[in-house]
Amino acid sequence: MQSTPSKLSMAQSVMVNEFIRSVYNWMALGLALTGFIAFYVAQNESLMNLIYGNMLIFYGIIIAEFVLVFKLAARVHTMSASTASGLFILYAALNGVTLSFIFLVYTGSSIASTFLVCATTFAVSSLFGMITKRDLTSLGGFLMMGLIGIIIASVVNMFLQSSGMSIIISYVGVLVFVGLTAYDTQKLKEMAISQPHDLDPSVVRKGAIRGALSLYLDFINLFLMLLRLLGDRD
């Protein structure tokens, strides 16, 4: 009877590690696709003119991204694993299209250096969320309020065009998304621990895609906030 808890603990540990690895693999795939598409579009003048020269197309892509995010976040468990995978890849590709502007606004070297800073910050934050014994649930509610505040302030600043306000939003945004990275990682770990050992692989895959979407969004937004602070403009 002494060995059963040990075996269960080992099996649980393996399951958690496999799930988290799957989440990060999907997130890495999404980031790689976004980066490739963004760079490709930025190098293609005709595509840039088509996207940014026609507001109907540009805003159509933005709306499509919002629809995909909300659909994946709210209904991923009701769709097939292949559909969830396809929608995540499609979202990452569309996001690459809309993020192509950064290659025209910022220098390539500053984009690369900011990416390294972001990747390091993200890794440390995610590791903290994985190993900390502290319950970050209460922090999650505070961070969501901060995120809403950032969105409102960003919309207001679209009309004010205040550089000082933009810098403040960026600093607050970095703190919020660092915290959200730790919070989301802890949630994923807890979700993996609570999963039954005999859960259908397709359900596990959909959970991994939903988790990858959360971390992908944390990474992208953290990168954009850091780029505003650290990026050198052309």
C-alpha positions as CSV (number, residue, x, y, z in Angstrom):
1,M,0.0,0.0,0.0
2,Q,3.0,2.3,0.5
3,S,3.9,2.3,-3.2
4,T,0.5,3.3,-4.7
5,P,0.8,7.1,-3.9
6,S,4.3,7.1,-5.2
7,K,3.2,5.4,-8.5
8,L,0.3,7.8,-8.8
9,S,2.5,10.8,-8.1
10,M,5.0,9.7,-10.8
11,A,2.2,9.1,-13.3
12,Q,0.7,12.4,-12.5
13,S,4.1,14.1,-12.9
14,V,4.6,12.5,-16.3
15,M,1.1,13.6,-17.4
16,V,1.6,17.2,-16.3
17,N,5.0,17.4,-18.0
18,E,3.6,16.0,-21.3
19,F,0.6,18.4,-21.2
20,I,2.8,21.4,-20.5
21,R,5.2,20.4,-23.2
22,S,2.4,20.1,-25.7
23,V,1.1,23.6,-24.7
24,Y,4.6,25.1,-25.3
25,N,5.0,23.3,-28.5
26,W,1.7,24.7,-29.9
27,M,2.6,28.2,-28.5
28,A,6.1,28.0,-30.2
29,L,4.5,26.9,-33.5
30,G,2.1,29.9,-33.3
31,L,4.9,32.4,-32.6
32,A,7.1,31.0,-35.3
33,L,4.2,31.2,-37.8
34,T,3.3,34.8,-36.7
35,G,6.9,35.9,-37.0
36,F,7.4,34.3,-40.5
37,I,4.2,35.8,-41.9
38,A,4.9,39.2,-40.4
39,F,8.4,39.3,-42.0
40,Y,7.2,38.0,-45.3
41,V,4.3,40.5,-45.6
42,A,6.6,43.3,-44.6
43,Q,9.0,42.5,-47.4
44,N,6.2,42.4,-50.0
45,E,5.2,45.9,-51.0
46,S,2.1,44.8,-52.9
47,L,0.8,42.9,-49.9
48,M,1.5,45.9,-47.6
49,N,-0.4,48.2,-49.9
50,L,-3.3,45.8,-50.2
51,I,-3.6,45.4,-46.4
52,Y,-2.8,48.9,-45.1
53,G,-4.0,50.8,-48.1
54,N,-7.5,49.3,-47.8
55,M,-9.1,49.9,-44.4
56,L,-11.9,47.4,-45.2
57,I,-9.4,44.6,-45.6
58,F,-7.3,45.7,-42.6
59,Y,-10.3,46.0,-40.2
60,G,-11.8,42.8,-41.7
61,I,-8.6,40.9,-40.6
62,I,-8.8,42.5,-37.1
63,I,-12.4,41.5,-36.7
64,A,-11.6,38.0,-37.9
65,E,-8.9,37.7,-35.3
66,F,-11.3,38.8,-32.5
67,V,-13.8,36.3,-33.7
68,L,-11.2,33.5,-33.7
69,V,-9.9,34.3,-30.2
70,F,-13.3,34.4,-28.7
71,K,-14.4,31.2,-30.5
72,L,-11.3,29.3,-29.4
73,A,-11.5,30.6,-25.8
74,A,-15.2,30.0,-25.3
75,R,-16.0,26.9,-27.5
76,V,-12.7,25.0,-28.0
77,H,-14.1,22.0,-26.0
78,T,-17.2,21.7,-28.2
79,M,-15.2,21.5,-31.5
80,S,-13.0,18.7,-32.8
81,A,-9.3,18.7,-32.1
82,S,-8.4,19.2,-35.7
83,T,-10.8,22.2,-36.0
84,A,-9.3,23.8,-32.8
85,S,-5.8,23.2,-34.2
86,G,-6.7,24.8,-37.6
87,L,-8.3,27.8,-36.0
88,F,-5.3,28.4,-33.8
89,I,-2.9,28.2,-36.7
90,L,-5.2,30.5,-38.8
91,Y,-5.3,33.1,-35.9
92,A,-1.5,33.0,-35.6
93,A,-1.2,33.6,-39.4
94,L,-3.6,36.5,-39.4
95,N,-1.9,38.0,-36.4
96,G,1.4,37.8,-38.4
97,V,-0.3,39.8,-41.2
98,T,-1.4,42.6,-38.8
99,L,1.9,42.7,-37.0
100,S,3.9,43.1,-40.2
101,F,4.0,46.9,-39.6
102,I,6.6,46.5,-36.8
103,F,9.3,45.7,-39.4
104,L,8.5,49.1,-41.0
105,V,8.4,51.1,-37.8
106,Y,11.3,49.6,-35.9
107,T,14.8,48.5,-36.8
108,G,15.5,44.8,-37.3
109,S,18.2,44.8,-34.6
110,S,15.9,46.3,-32.0
111,I,13.1,43.9,-32.9
112,A,15.6,41.0,-32.4
113,S,17.0,42.3,-29.1
114,T,13.5,43.0,-27.8
115,F,12.4,39.6,-28.7
116,L,15.3,38.1,-26.7
117,V,14.4,40.3,-23.7
118,C,10.7,39.3,-24.0
119,A,11.6,35.6,-24.3
120,T,13.8,35.7,-21.2
121,T,11.2,37.6,-19.2
122,F,8.4,35.3,-20.3
123,A,10.5,32.2,-19.4
124,V,11.3,33.5,-15.9
125,S,7.6,34.5,-15.3
126,S,6.3,31.1,-16.6
127,L,8.8,29.2,-14.5
128,F,7.7,31.2,-11.4
129,G,4.1,30.3,-12.2
130,M,5.1,26.6,-12.5
131,I,7.1,26.2,-9.3
132,T,5.6,28.7,-6.9
133,K,3.5,27.4,-4.0
134,R,1.6,30.6,-3.7
135,D,-2.0,30.6,-5.0
136,L,-2.1,33.3,-7.8
137,T,-5.9,33.2,-8.1
138,S,-6.5,36.5,-6.3
139,L,-3.7,38.0,-8.4
140,G,-5.5,36.9,-11.6
141,G,-8.5,39.1,-10.8
142,F,-6.3,42.1,-10.1
143,L,-4.4,41.6,-13.4
144,M,-7.6,41.3,-15.4
145,M,-8.7,44.6,-14.0
146,G,-5.3,46.0,-15.0
147,L,-5.8,44.6,-18.5
148,I,-9.2,46.3,-18.8
149,G,-7.6,49.5,-17.7
150,I,-4.9,49.2,-20.3
151,I,-7.5,48.6,-23.0
152,I,-9.5,51.7,-22.0
153,A,-6.4,53.9,-21.6
154,S,-5.2,52.7,-25.0
155,V,-8.5,53.6,-26.7
156,V,-8.5,57.0,-25.0
157,N,-4.9,57.6,-26.1
158,M,-5.8,56.9,-29.7
159,F,-7.5,60.3,-29.6
160,L,-5.1,62.1,-27.2
161,Q,-2.0,60.9,-29.0
162,S,0.0,61.5,-25.8
163,S,3.6,60.0,-25.8
164,G,3.8,60.2,-22.0
165,M,0.6,58.3,-21.6
166,S,1.8,55.7,-24.1
167,I,4.9,55.1,-22.1
168,I,2.9,54.7,-18.9
169,I,0.6,52.3,-20.6
170,S,3.6,50.3,-21.8
171,Y,5.2,50.1,-18.4
172,V,1.9,49.0,-16.8
173,G,1.3,46.6,-19.6
174,V,4.7,44.9,-19.1
175,L,3.8,44.3,-15.4
176,V,0.3,43.1,-16.2
177,F,1.5,40.6,-18.8
178,V,4.4,39.3,-16.7
179,G,1.9,38.6,-14.0
180,L,-0.6,37.1,-16.4
181,T,2.1,34.7,-17.7
182,A,2.8,33.4,-14.2
183,Y,-1.0,33.2,-13.5
184,D,-1.9,31.4,-16.7
185,T,1.0,29.0,-16.3
186,Q,-0.2,28.0,-12.8
187,K,-3.7,27.5,-14.1
188,L,-2.4,25.2,-16.8
189,K,-0.4,23.2,-14.3
190,E,-3.5,22.9,-12.0
191,M,-5.6,21.8,-15.0
192,A,-3.1,19.2,-16.0
193,I,-3.0,17.8,-12.4
194,S,-6.8,17.6,-12.2
195,Q,-7.1,15.7,-15.5
196,P,-8.1,12.0,-15.3
197,H,-5.4,9.6,-16.4
198,D,-7.7,8.1,-19.0
199,L,-8.8,11.3,-20.6
200,D,-9.3,11.1,-24.4
201,P,-6.2,12.4,-26.2
202,S,-8.3,14.7,-28.4
203,V,-9.7,16.4,-25.3
204,V,-6.1,16.8,-23.9
205,R,-5.0,18.3,-27.3
206,K,-7.9,20.8,-27.2
207,G,-6.9,21.8,-23.7
208,A,-3.3,22.2,-24.8
209,I,-4.4,24.5,-27.7
210,R,-6.5,26.6,-25.3
211,G,-3.6,26.9,-23.0
212,A,-1.2,27.7,-25.9
213,L,-3.6,30.5,-27.0
214,S,-3.4,32.1,-23.5
215,L,0.4,32.0,-23.3
216,Y,0.7,33.1,-27.0
217,L,-1.4,36.2,-26.2
218,D,0.6,36.9,-23.1
219,F,3.9,36.6,-25.1
220,I,2.7,38.8,-28.0
221,N,1.3,41.5,-25.8
222,L,4.4,41.5,-23.6
223,F,6.6,41.8,-26.7
224,L,4.6,44.7,-28.1
225,M,4.8,46.6,-24.8
226,L,8.5,46.0,-24.5
227,L,9.0,47.0,-28.2
228,R,7.3,50.4,-27.5
229,L,9.9,50.9,-24.7
230,L,13.0,49.4,-26.1
231,G,12.5,49.5,-29.9
232,D,14.5,51.9,-32.1
233,R,12.4,53.5,-34.8
234,D,13.6,53.6,-38.4
